[in-house]
Every structure is written in C-alpha cells, then in structure tokens.
C-alpha cells in the first residue's frame, strides 16, 4: 500500500507487501531492469539483494532526523522506485505502532467471529507484530511469496524473535497468497496487502478474485484490504495508483454487493473493509475492545460510494 512521504524522502511512501500472484509476474519482473531510485541522505543502506521476485533493500532512517515521523525506523524497500513494504523500530521493539495503515489493520480482530486471521502479503511482519501484541488470543497465519523477503525479515526486522515468542500463534508460509487454503470453517478474517512491481495486484481488480478470497473467511468474517492510492508508484506505465485503487474497490463492491464495502483514508492511502457498515452500537463495542491508541480509527470508516477520498 502507499503512504505519502514527508520531504525530503522521495514520494511515494509505499507500504505494499511483496506477495505476487503468478510465476509469470516474477518472470516479467526479472526481464525488466527498472531504474533504482537512490536513497535520500536520511537513509542508511543496511542490506541490498535481488531475489527472483524483488529488488530488496533494507534501510534505516536516522534517529537524528529531526521532525521526521519515521526517525529511527528500519524500512523494507522493494521494487525499482523503492516502495516501503514494511517498517520496524529496533529501538522500541515492544511498541508495534507505526503511524501507518498497519495500525488500521490492527483494529480488525474485535469484529471477527473467531480469533484467527490470515495475512495475505506478510512482508516483514509489520501487521503481525501489532496484531500479536494487542490480541493475545489471536492466531495469525501469513503468506509471503518471496522466501528472500522472509529471510531478510528474520535477519533485520525481528521476525525470528517474533516467531519464537509466539510459536503457538504465528504461522508463516511461503506461497502464493491467492492460492492460500483456509482451515475448515474458514478464518475469522483476512488482511489483504498484495502488491507486485509497485502496484496492487491486477487480479485484485477482478470480482472473481474477491469472491474466492471472501470464501476464505467464516460467516460473519471480514476482509480488510490495502487498496493503494495516488502515492503508489508503479514500475509499469499505465498502472496509475489512484486508478488502480478505484478499480480494486469497484471489483470488491461487485463481488460483495451494494453497501458491503467501507473505506478509510490513512494519509493518502485507502483501506477497504468488507461486510455491512458498523452500527453505532457495534462501534461502541468495537472501541471498548481496542487499546486507546487505536480507537480513533473506528470513527473514520464510511460506506464506499464510488470514492475513497471523499
């Protein structure tokens, strides 16, 4: 997903995840040699490698970057434009909040009929870290296509420790998230954060994809989705972030029906959620089960009416 970057960091400030839908996507990515954007002076390069699917860079934002909202953060950068797919604050590992859409993702569990959540597009585990921290009864099942991303996550983003600390609740798989299988009865819900080559997966602009993903969750379950936005910078021409976001939301609305999609803006990024809009009574109960730092998100959701930004 995308977030705007405060100057002087290069815009866009993206947090999409690296899971890709098809091997053909990886082949196409390998065939291209997109220009790699240089890092701004506030970032220090920690690691740089290429996998079958991604150009992976790990960079630290200087803790002395005065006034910078990500001062002290470690970033997972993927794709030529250097989109940010995950972030972690090594100096405060026990505080999982990021001031990004990952925090909105962390509000989903109280709405679910059972305490199990699929994370489709695991990246370096930013969403999982917050979910496991705030909801001690929740089981998290992650899918990530690129094993190199998971290796980097374990080496540089504390994923190895997270897996050790939550061995009975965190299960990370290497595989195509669009082919993920749910347990009998389905997951309580799913987070969908699927990008390739700097853009929301093309399959997510198809209603049939959303019907399949909706079948992964149990009755009463919900999907929460990173839909991207104008600040997403794709490698391919013609994949305008705003247009792709709109097409993704339209496909969701076709798949789930009128009045069954809600949206919230997090900076310049758009997050969608399936199921009927939350009522006032449900909103009060939702807030009561959230930590104070996350309660404000409850009031920001609104029914999708063809526009995320209005």
C-alpha positions as CSV (number, residue, x, y, z in Angstrom):
1,X,0.0,0.0,0.0
2,X,1.1,3.6,-0.4
3,X,1.6,6.4,2.0
4,X,2.9,9.9,1.3
5,X,6.4,10.6,2.3
6,X,7.3,13.7,4.2
7,X,10.0,15.7,2.4
8,X,12.8,15.1,1.8
9,X,12.1,11.4,1.4
10,X,11.0,10.5,-2.1
11,X,7.4,10.3,-2.8
12,X,5.6,7.9,-2.8
13,X,6.0,6.4,0.6
14,X,4.7,2.9,0.0
15,X,3.8,0.1,2.2
16,X,2.7,-2.6,-0.2
17,X,3.8,-6.2,0.5
18,X,5.8,-8.4,-1.8
19,X,3.5,-11.3,-2.4
20,X,2.9,-11.8,-6.2
21,X,0.1,-13.8,-7.7
22,X,1.7,-15.8,-10.5
23,X,5.1,-17.0,-11.5
24,X,4.6,-15.1,-14.8
25,X,4.7,-11.9,-12.8
26,X,8.1,-12.8,-11.4
27,X,9.4,-13.7,-14.9
28,X,8.2,-10.3,-16.2
29,X,9.9,-8.6,-13.3
30,X,13.1,-10.4,-13.9
31,X,13.0,-9.4,-17.6
32,X,12.8,-5.7,-16.8
33,X,15.7,-3.6,-15.5
34,X,13.9,-0.7,-13.9
35,X,15.9,2.2,-12.6
36,X,16.5,2.0,-8.9
37,X,15.9,5.3,-7.1
38,X,18.8,6.4,-5.0
39,X,18.2,6.7,-1.2
40,X,17.9,10.1,0.3
41,X,20.6,11.2,2.8
42,X,18.3,10.5,5.8
43,X,18.5,6.7,4.9
44,X,21.4,4.5,5.6
45,X,21.6,1.3,3.5
46,X,21.8,-1.8,5.6
47,X,21.3,-4.6,3.0
48,X,20.8,-4.8,-0.7
49,X,20.0,-8.0,-2.7
50,X,17.9,-9.3,-5.6
51,X,15.6,-12.3,-5.5
52,X,13.5,-14.0,-8.1
53,X,10.7,-11.6,-7.3
54,X,12.1,-8.4,-5.8
55,X,14.9,-5.9,-5.5
56,X,15.2,-5.9,-1.7
57,X,16.8,-3.1,0.2
58,X,16.9,-2.6,3.9
59,X,17.5,1.0,5.1
60,X,17.5,2.8,8.4
61,X,16.1,6.3,8.9
62,X,18.5,8.2,11.1
63,X,17.2,8.6,14.7
64,X,18.6,12.1,14.4
65,X,16.3,13.1,11.5
66,X,14.7,15.9,13.5
67,X,10.9,16.1,13.0
68,X,10.8,13.1,10.7
69,X,7.8,10.8,11.5
70,X,9.9,7.7,10.8
71,X,13.1,8.7,12.7
72,X,14.7,5.6,14.0
73,X,12.7,3.2,11.7
74,X,14.1,0.4,9.7
75,X,12.4,0.1,6.2
76,X,11.9,-2.7,3.8
77,X,12.2,-1.3,0.3
78,X,11.1,-3.3,-2.7
79,X,10.9,-2.6,-6.4
80,X,12.8,0.0,-8.5
81,X,11.0,3.0,-7.1
82,X,11.9,1.9,-3.5
83,X,8.4,1.4,-2.2
84,X,8.3,0.7,1.5
85,X,6.6,-2.6,2.3
86,X,7.3,-3.0,6.0
87,X,8.8,-1.0,8.8
88,X,10.2,-1.7,12.3
89,X,11.5,0.4,15.1
90,X,14.5,-1.5,16.5
91,X,14.9,1.0,19.4
92,X,11.3,0.3,20.6
93,X,10.6,-3.3,19.7
94,X,7.8,-3.6,22.2
95,X,5.8,-0.8,20.7
96,X,4.4,-2.1,17.4
97,X,2.6,1.1,16.3
98,X,3.8,2.6,13.1
99,X,1.6,5.7,12.4
100,X,0.7,4.0,9.1
101,X,-2.1,1.8,7.7
102,X,-0.7,-1.1,9.6
103,X,-2.2,0.5,12.7
104,X,-5.7,0.4,11.0
105,X,-5.1,-3.3,10.2
106,X,-4.6,-3.9,13.9
107,X,-8.2,-2.9,14.7
108,X,-9.8,-5.8,12.8
109,X,-9.8,-8.7,15.4
110,X,-12.6,-7.4,17.6
111,X,-15.0,-7.6,14.6
112,X,-14.3,-11.2,13.8
113,X,-16.4,-14.3,14.7
114,X,-13.3,-16.3,15.6
115,X,-9.8,-15.4,16.7
116,X,-7.9,-16.4,13.6
117,X,-6.6,-14.0,10.9
118,X,-4.9,-14.6,7.6
119,X,-2.3,-12.1,6.4
120,X,-2.1,-12.3,2.7
121,X,1.1,-10.5,1.8
122,X,3.2,-10.9,5.0
123,X,6.2,-8.9,4.1
124,X,8.5,-8.4,7.1
125,X,5.6,-8.8,9.6
126,X,4.6,-5.3,10.5
127,X,0.9,-6.1,10.7
128,X,1.5,-9.4,12.5
129,X,3.6,-7.7,15.2
130,X,0.8,-5.3,16.1
131,X,-1.9,-8.0,16.0
132,X,0.0,-10.3,18.2
133,X,0.9,-7.5,20.7
134,X,-2.7,-6.3,21.2
135,X,-4.7,-9.5,20.9
136,X,-3.2,-12.3,23.0
137,X,-5.8,-14.9,21.9
138,X,-5.4,-14.3,18.2
139,X,-3.7,-16.7,15.8
140,X,-2.0,-15.2,12.7
141,X,-1.4,-17.1,9.5
142,X,0.8,-15.3,7.0
143,X,1.6,-15.9,3.3
144,X,4.6,-14.4,1.5
145,X,5.6,-15.4,-1.9
146,X,9.3,-14.4,-1.7
147,X,11.4,-16.6,0.7
148,X,14.1,-13.9,0.4
149,X,11.8,-11.4,2.0
150,X,11.2,-13.7,4.9
151,X,14.9,-14.3,5.3
152,X,15.5,-10.6,5.4
153,X,12.6,-10.2,7.9
154,X,14.2,-12.7,10.2
155,X,17.7,-11.2,10.0
156,X,16.8,-7.5,10.1
157,X,13.2,-7.0,11.3
158,X,12.9,-9.2,14.4
159,X,10.7,-11.8,12.7
160,X,12.8,-14.7,14.1
161,X,12.2,-13.4,17.7
162,X,8.5,-12.8,16.9
163,X,8.1,-16.4,15.7
164,X,9.9,-17.7,18.8
165,X,7.8,-15.6,21.2
166,X,4.5,-16.6,19.5
167,X,5.3,-20.1,18.3
168,X,1.7,-21.2,19.1
169,X,0.0,-18.3,17.4
170,X,2.1,-17.2,14.4
171,X,2.4,-19.4,11.3
172,X,4.2,-18.1,8.3
173,X,4.1,-19.9,4.9
174,X,6.0,-19.4,1.7
175,X,3.5,-19.4,-1.1
176,X,1.1,-17.6,-3.4
177,X,-1.5,-15.8,-1.2
178,X,-4.1,-16.1,-3.9
179,X,-3.9,-19.9,-3.6
180,X,-4.0,-19.9,0.2
181,X,-6.2,-22.5,1.8
182,X,-8.4,-21.8,4.8
183,X,-9.0,-24.3,7.6
184,X,-12.4,-26.0,7.9
185,X,-14.9,-23.3,8.7
186,X,-12.6,-20.5,7.4
187,X,-10.5,-17.9,9.1
188,X,-12.2,-15.3,11.3
189,X,-10.9,-12.7,8.8
190,X,-8.1,-11.8,6.4
191,X,-5.8,-8.8,5.7
192,X,-5.1,-8.4,2.0
193,X,-1.9,-6.5,1.2
194,X,-0.9,-7.7,-2.2
195,X,1.4,-5.7,-4.5
196,X,3.8,-6.6,-7.3
197,X,6.1,-4.2,-9.2
198,X,4.9,-1.3,-7.2
199,X,1.2,-1.8,-7.8
200,X,-1.8,-3.6,-6.4
201,X,-2.0,-7.0,-8.0
202,X,-4.0,-6.9,-11.2
203,X,-6.0,-9.9,-10.0
204,X,-7.5,-7.7,-7.3
205,X,-9.3,-5.6,-9.9
206,X,-11.3,-8.7,-10.7
207,X,-14.5,-9.5,-8.8
208,X,-13.9,-13.3,-9.1
209,X,-10.7,-12.9,-7.1
210,X,-12.6,-11.2,-4.3
211,X,-15.3,-13.9,-4.3
212,X,-12.5,-16.5,-3.8
213,X,-10.9,-14.5,-1.1
214,X,-14.2,-14.0,0.6
215,X,-14.7,-17.7,0.7
216,X,-11.6,-18.0,3.0
217,X,-13.4,-16.4,5.9
218,X,-16.2,-17.8,8.1
219,X,-19.7,-16.4,8.1
220,X,-19.6,-13.0,9.7
221,X,-15.9,-12.6,8.9
222,X,-14.4,-9.6,7.2
223,X,-11.6,-8.7,4.8
224,X,-9.5,-5.6,5.4
225,X,-7.7,-4.5,2.3
226,X,-4.8,-2.2,1.3
227,X,-6.2,-0.6,-1.9
228,X,-3.3,1.7,-2.6
229,X,-3.8,5.3,-3.8
230,X,-2.3,8.2,-5.7
231,X,1.0,8.0,-3.8
232,X,1.7,4.5,-5.2
233,X,4.5,4.5,-7.8
234,X,4.3,1.5,-10.1
235,X,7.2,0.2,-12.3
236,X,4.9,-0.3,-15.2
237,X,3.4,2.6,-17.3
238,X,-0.4,2.7,-17.1
239,X,-0.7,1.5,-13.5
240,X,-1.7,4.8,-12.0
241,X,-2.1,4.3,-8.3
242,X,-5.4,6.2,-8.0
243,X,-7.0,4.5,-11.0
244,X,-5.9,1.0,-9.7
245,X,-7.3,1.8,-6.2
246,X,-10.6,2.8,-7.8
247,X,-10.7,-0.4,-9.9
248,X,-9.9,-2.5,-6.9
249,X,-12.7,-1.0,-4.8
250,X,-15.2,-1.4,-7.7
251,X,-14.3,-5.1,-8.0
252,X,-14.8,-5.5,-4.3
253,X,-18.2,-3.8,-4.5
254,X,-19.3,-6.1,-7.4
255,X,-18.1,-9.2,-5.5
256,X,-19.7,-8.4,-2.1
257,X,-22.7,-6.4,-3.1
258,X,-24.1,-2.9,-2.6
259,X,-23.4,-1.5,0.9
260,X,-20.9,-4.3,1.7
261,X,-17.7,-2.3,1.4
262,X,-16.5,0.5,3.7
263,X,-13.4,2.7,3.4
264,X,-11.0,4.7,5.5
265,X,-8.2,7.0,4.4
266,X,-4.8,6.8,6.2
267,X,-2.9,9.8,4.9
268,X,-3.1,9.3,1.1
269,X,-3.7,5.6,1.3
270,X,-7.0,3.9,1.1
271,X,-8.1,0.8,3.2
272,X,-11.2,-1.1,2.4
273,X,-13.3,-3.4,4.5
274,X,-16.0,-5.9,3.6
275,X,-19.3,-6.7,5.4
276,X,-22.1,-4.3,6.3
277,X,-21.1,-0.9,7.8
278,X,-20.6,-1.0,11.6
279,X,-23.6,0.4,13.5
280,X,-23.3,2.8,16.4
281,X,-23.9,0.0,18.9
282,X,-21.3,-2.1,17.2
283,X,-18.8,0.8,17.0
284,X,-19.1,1.3,20.8
285,X,-18.4,-2.4,21.4
286,X,-15.5,-2.3,18.9
287,X,-13.9,0.7,20.6
288,X,-14.2,-1.0,24.0
289,X,-12.1,-3.9,22.8
290,X,-9.3,-1.7,21.3
291,X,-6.4,-0.1,23.0
292,X,-6.7,3.7,23.4
293,X,-4.1,4.3,20.7
294,X,-6.3,2.6,18.0
295,X,-9.8,3.7,19.0
296,X,-9.9,6.7,16.7
297,X,-9.9,4.5,13.6
298,X,-13.4,3.3,14.5
299,X,-15.0,6.7,13.7
300,X,-13.2,7.2,10.4
301,X,-14.9,4.4,8.4
302,X,-17.6,5.3,6.0
303,X,-19.6,3.4,3.3
304,X,-17.9,3.1,-0.1
305,X,-19.9,5.1,-2.6
306,X,-17.5,5.0,-5.5
307,X,-14.9,7.3,-4.0
308,X,-12.4,6.6,-1.3
309,X,-11.1,10.1,-0.9
310,X,-14.4,11.9,-0.4
